[in-house]
Every structure is written in C-alpha cells, then in structure tokens.
Amino acid sequence: MKRVRIIRHSIVPDCGSYEVRFPDGRPSKYFYWDDVPGRRMRPEVVDSTAAEEQAKTLARAEQDKLERSQ
C-alpha cells in the first residue's frame, strides 16, 4: 500500500517546513514554520509544533481517504 509521507525540511536553524507528499502524484502541501516570532514574515508561518500538527492532521486524513478507496 502506498503511504502519504511527511518530510521535515530545515536548513536554517529554528525554521523550515513540513512537506506532505502524496503517493498519487498530486503536488505536495507545505507547512512553513519559524520558531523565532520576529522573523515570521507571513501570517501562515507558525511555530514548529503547530506546523507539525497541521501536517500530521492532513496526512492522516489523506491516508484514510486512500485506504477507504482501495
């Protein structure tokens, strides 16, 4: 069975993204995070804990859909 994957990207200390990668070829969904509030330039950028939770929630929902469709 194919799985939805979560990939953590972090090059610069204290910031990065979580990528939710879909096995069916759809474009990945990214959740950007920055643990230094003063560097957050966009409102959708949150801290690492919130971004990880958002990524996990989406990945679980999408994985459930895949399992139900098979």
Secondary structure, 3 states (H helix, E strand, C coil): CCCCEEEEECCCCCEEEEEEECCCCCCCEEEEEECCHHHCCCCCCECHHHHHHHHHHHHHHHHHHHHHHC
